[in-house]
Amino acid sequence: MTETYLGVRERVAVVTGGGRNIGRAAALALAKAGAKLVIGDLVEANAHSVAKEIEAAGGGAIGLPLDIASKPSVDAMIAAGAERFGGIDILVNNASKFSELTYKPFEEIPLEEWDAVIHTNITGTFYCVRAALPHMKKKKWGRIVNISSGTYRMGRPWFLHYVSTKASLMGMSRSLARELGPHGITVNTVLPGVVLHGIQSNRLPEDYKKMILGIQCILEPLDCAALADPILFLCSHASRFVTGQELAVDGGLTHGG
């Protein structure tokens, strides 16, 4: 791909939850394509680490603390990034409440936990879009990519709150695509499959991981790097006529659903 084809050089990209895993992979891919990165993460040290990694490679980046469940935190992160780089062009909504959750029957999910997941994963995404939107409208150009999950297509049990929030992002993206298209802003959703490494790998039984690989069309474990290029595509000039769409990146795991 050429820089002209990608069209993200000197664009300013915000990646929430950018301190590790999918967020880190997306941030590195965008930086390699020439974008300036604003990396927000609940663990501030992780955000700084990825920003330093990008700067060491000759790119521009800033790492900032971010709790997407807090509107003031979101507003402060967007404002600081816009001040540093002169605006916001791209928003990758990757952060969500996930790693601290444990699998359990839905009737055993405490109401407080349900409310926290709903507020963080849905309302937090809403906060991020609202904060970034004025900058995109000003330039009459923008890319919003919401990171959902293939779990909703699988009807993944024991994880109802998380799966419900990830399913809701499709409706959010499609509705926003209608509202924001006239402003030159596209909104799309990426549905990662089962990432068989890190936190996700450690929490899954070996027989389940083997089952997932057996169902996939591509018989290789999905890693975060495999998700970076599709996210980059949806952030680029090449995707200028793609909006309101869901892109499953799962090795064919859910292609029959």
Secondary structure as UniProt FT lines:
FT   HELIX           3..6
FT   TURN            9..10
FT   STRAND          12..16
FT   TURN            17..19
FT   HELIX           21..32
FT   TURN            33..34
FT   STRAND          36..41
FT   HELIX           44..56
FT   TURN            57..58
FT   STRAND          61..65
FT   TURN            68..69
FT   HELIX           71..85
FT   STRAND          90..93
FT   TURN            99..100
FT   HELIX           106..108
FT   HELIX           111..118
FT   HELIX           119..123
FT   HELIX           124..139
FT   STRAND          142..147
FT   HELIX           151..154
FT   TURN            157..158
FT   HELIX           160..180
FT   HELIX           181..183
FT   STRAND          185..192
FT   HELIX           198..203
FT   HELIX           206..215
FT   HELIX           224..234
FT   HELIX           237..239
FT   TURN            240..241
FT   STRAND          246..249
FT   TURN            251..256
//
